């Protein structure tokens, strides 16, 4: 009897393993064949030249070679702080031929119910994420802000460029102002590299953004990095303080931690809801191979683009956790990011 029970347990475990393998290897030759001769459109929700555009083109160059006989093209769809491009991705035909990348600021926007949002971040067919965003606050070299103390003690509004209402830089400027008490004022309308040019022209004082996206500007020595908003210091910025090291109220600490948590989902890539499972697995597999391709990693290193990827269902889970905030956080966010 015991031998029969042992055999039954063994067969059951083998069956479970077989089912698990079938789930994770859901693509079939027919799914791969579907992409042959097809064009895959990779939507970038901002203008050419910015960090999201650079990452998409970097990934697209490698990803295409792992989907045989297909063509992958980049389509820039800027507007409304990435909302326009995210909407277009969401409502594209769910046949596996559309990808999209947009910024994590849309997590905040969905939480507070930003006008213009027609998507649900929890329903996209998630492909993956390329890195963990290391957010920084920098000020123009010619401004009066030489140290973080100058920012925190300023009696006058400090003009911070943003790509649009609802974008990551817009929302995080408002959140950081609330967390620290700094008089940061959002100046929307600067996408791509326009925010950096606005600093050089003296139209604004500074910007909040990703370290990798602003690296060229930093290396040109046209600015000063005064604050890091991340779980740990970047190796290039050992002397720049972390926001979580500041003396903050409990509310301020929660807000800083929210920014840090959201930006674990850096450089996201998704397809519309409802992509057939097999085709989605083809896209996820190609994305994973691209992000671990030595050619991509070498090119990323030359660009100064950090790579810290995650894939498929892991990213879907991270997104659910980011969007499903406790009522206390939602109420606080709605108070900070006022909806007109």
Secondary structure, DSSP 8 states (H G I E B T S, - for coil): -HHHHHHHHHHHHHHHHHHHHHHHT---HHHHHHTTT-EEEEEESS-TTSHHHHHHHHHHHHHGGGSTT-EEEEEE---TTTHHHHHHHHTS-SSS-EEEE--THHHHHHHHT-TT----TTTSEEEEEEE---EEEEEETTSS--SHHHHHT-SS-EEEEESSTTSHHHHHHHHHHHHH---EEEEE---TTHHHHHHHHTS-SEEEEETTTTHHHHHTT-EEEEEEESSS--TT-TTS-BGGGS---HHHHHHHHHHHHHTTSEEEEEE-TT--HHHHHHHHHHHHHHHT-HHHHHHHHHHT-----EEHHHHHHHHHHHHS--HHHHHHHHHHS---
